[in-house]
Amino acid sequence: MSRLDVGVFARPDWPDHRVGNRFSYLMDYLFWIGNEVVSYARMKNFNVHELKKDDAIRPKVEDELEGADPVFFFHASHGGDNVLTGQGMSDMICCPGTFSCPKPNHEMLSDRVIYTLSCSSAKELGPAVIGANGISYIGYLPYLYISVDEGEDLDGAFKDIWEGGAKALIDGKTTGEAYNWLRRRYEYWISYWENNPGWEAPGMLWLLKEDYNNLKIFGKRDAKIRSRKTIIEQEISET
């Protein structure tokens, strides 16, 4: 039985696709979002096992999953139909499928809730993890798009949505509630740009609508990553 209130946060960051606006590289955007998620988790007394940059590689992730036995696995990096990548596009988690996976390790995610900010992995990896007794898998199929234009309502809109979904789980929401929160937040930003005449609106609407349609959930929708006792203690400490 995996441990509630415990999570492994895999956060690679390397020079991948140059974008050069708010940050130099695309991976920097995901790392920016992950920083907020990890900071929030620690503030909420969540037990964080963080693997970032050069530590976000397969052997160390496997060691943390086995040793910490977390209920929650957070991932923010590139992905493929059957793979989540680590530092430098290395193979972190994979199952048999479209891309090469000489040593499948998706069963390491059994009895866990997975929240991944990556392209495509909901196609083959998500169902495979649930088939290996994973609890829930929230990801995207086929692609996860982002605006690289700087602004609170541009690249900041995606940060708002993506980190908010993770925060909902950390706050004790069920996986179904977190998924529905994500959908409502996409709908908020879609409505915002439908009523915004700026030149950015057509592009933002396309990106947001694609992500909205590509968001998937597999497995249980009534699962939580927090214990009731911890949530009550947190609520008391905040009053």
HELIX and SHEET records of a PDB file:
HELIX    1   1 LEU A   26  MET A   43  1                                  18    
HELIX    2   2 LYS A   53  ASP A   55  5                                   3    
HELIX    3   3 ARG A   58  ALA A   68  1                                  11    
HELIX    4   4 GLN A   87  MET A   89  5                                   3    
HELIX    5   5 HIS A  106  LEU A  109  5                                   4    
HELIX    6   6 LEU A  125  GLY A  131  1                                   7    
HELIX    7   7 ASP A  155  ILE A  170  1                                  16    
HELIX    8   8 THR A  175  GLU A  194  1                                  20    
HELIX    9   9 ALA A  201  ASN A  214  1                                  14    
HELIX   10  10 ARG A  228  GLU A  238  1                                  11    
SHEET    1   A 6 ASN A  47  LYS A  52  0                                        
SHEET    2   A 6 ARG A   3  ARG A  11  1                                        
SHEET    3   A 6 PRO A  70  ALA A  76  1                                        
SHEET    4   A 6 VAL A 113  LEU A 117  1                                        
SHEET    5   A 6 SER A 136  TYR A 140  1                                        
SHEET    6   A 6 LEU A 215  GLY A 219 -1                                        
SHEET    1   B 3 GLY A  79  GLY A  80  0                                        
SHEET    2   B 3 VAL A  83  THR A  85 -1                                        
SHEET    3   B 3 ASP A  91  CYS A  94 -1                                        
END                                                                             
